[in-house]
Amino acid sequence: MDKIVVDANVAIKWFVTEPLSAQARKILDGYESDALVLYAPDLIDAEVGNVVWKKHRFQGLTLDDAQQVIDEFRKLTIALTPTGELLNEAFHLAIAHGRTVYDSLYLALSLREQCPYITADEKLANALRANFPNVIWLGDWA
């Protein structure tokens, strides 16, 4: 099994149709077929919840559909790492590379686990890939 770090902007695409949802679902398919193990900082729970809230509040996602997204996301067995364990390294990565600590938590975890970090944030991937070839934009994920 291969392991990958995924962030909330990939995870939300498993449940809500958006650009790159088909590519994101390939990751979910890999997880469901036991070809991939998913890793994330435990921050992903709050981030997914916040995205679902925004989609409900501002983009017309019904409350029932929003709750279904939360319920389906919670069924996944993602290997979660407490943010406290990653904070020091993430902070230093954020300072050195001009990124947020939030994004750097995912990067720190991928470096720790020596695995790819897949993000749907193309701007983030482009900013980091020169120094961190393990950062892959979802649109480039095979």
LINMONOR-V614167 format. One record per residue. N is the residue number from 1. RES is the residue in one letter. SS is DSSP state (H for helix, E for strand, - for the rest). PSI is psi in whole degrees, -180 to 180 (* if undefined). OMEGA is omega in whole degrees, 0 to 359 (NA if undefined). Layout:
BEGIN
n=[N;N]
res=[RES;RES]
ss=[SS;SS]
psi=[PSI;PSI]
omega=[OMEGA;OMEGA]
END
This chain:
BEGIN
n=[1;2;3;4;5;6;7;8;9;10;11;12;13;14;15;16;17;18;19;20;21;22;23;24;25;26;27;28;29;30;31;32;33;34;35;36;37;38;39;40;41;42;43;44;45;46;47;48;49;50;51;52;53;54;55;56;57;58;59;60;61;62;63;64;65;66;67;68;69;70;71;72;73;74;75;76;77;78;79;80;81;82;83;84;85;86;87;88;89;90;91;92;93;94;95;96;97;98;99;100;101;102;103;104;105;106;107;108;109;110;111;112;113;114;115;116;117;118;119;120;121;122;123;124;125;126;127;128;129;130;131;132;133;134;135;136;137;138;139;140;141;142]
res=[M;D;K;I;V;V;D;A;N;V;A;I;K;W;F;V;T;E;P;L;S;A;Q;A;R;K;I;L;D;G;Y;E;S;D;A;L;V;L;Y;A;P;D;L;I;D;A;E;V;G;N;V;V;W;K;K;H;R;F;Q;G;L;T;L;D;D;A;Q;Q;V;I;D;E;F;R;K;L;T;I;A;L;T;P;T;G;E;L;L;N;E;A;F;H;L;A;I;A;H;G;R;T;V;Y;D;S;L;Y;L;A;L;S;L;R;E;Q;C;P;Y;I;T;A;D;E;K;L;A;N;A;L;R;A;N;F;P;N;V;I;W;L;G;D;W;A]
ss=[-;E;E;E;E;E;-;H;H;H;H;H;H;H;-;-;-;-;-;-;H;H;H;H;H;H;H;H;H;H;H;H;-;-;-;E;E;E;E;E;E;-;H;H;H;H;H;H;H;H;H;H;H;H;H;H;H;H;H;-;-;-;H;H;H;H;H;H;H;H;H;H;H;H;H;-;-;-;E;E;E;-;H;H;H;H;H;H;H;H;H;H;H;H;H;H;H;-;-;-;H;H;H;H;H;H;H;H;H;H;H;H;H;-;-;E;E;E;E;-;-;H;H;H;H;H;H;H;-;-;-;-;-;-;E;E;E;H;H;H;-;-]
psi=[135;150;146;151;131;149;177;-31;-15;-48;-40;-30;-13;-23;-21;127;121;172;139;8;-37;-42;-40;-38;-24;-37;-46;-40;-42;-40;-47;-26;8;21;-24;143;129;134;150;155;152;-10;-25;-33;-50;-39;-43;-45;-41;-40;-43;-42;-46;-42;-37;-49;-40;-15;10;11;125;158;-41;-44;-39;-45;-37;-40;-47;-46;-44;-41;-42;-18;-20;145;86;134;103;136;130;136;-31;-32;-20;-10;-47;-50;-42;-41;-46;-36;-42;-45;-47;-29;7;34;168;157;-36;-52;-37;-23;-42;-43;-45;-41;-41;-35;-42;-43;-5;55;166;149;115;127;146;0;95;-38;-44;-48;-44;-36;-30;-26;-28;-38;-22;87;-9;-9;121;128;137;-37;-20;-4;127;*]
omega=[174;177;177;172;176;177;186;181;169;184;182;181;175;189;182;181;180;171;180;178;180;178;179;181;174;176;179;177;178;176;183;178;181;175;182;169;183;178;174;168;182;174;184;180;180;181;177;178;180;178;179;178;180;180;176;186;190;187;172;175;182;179;178;179;178;179;179;177;179;181;180;178;183;178;182;176;177;178;185;176;178;181;179;179;184;192;183;180;180;179;181;175;180;180;185;188;175;180;177;174;179;179;183;175;178;178;179;179;180;177;179;183;181;182;179;171;182;179;174;179;185;179;178;180;180;180;187;191;179;179;184;182;177;178;185;173;183;179;178;181;182;NA]
END
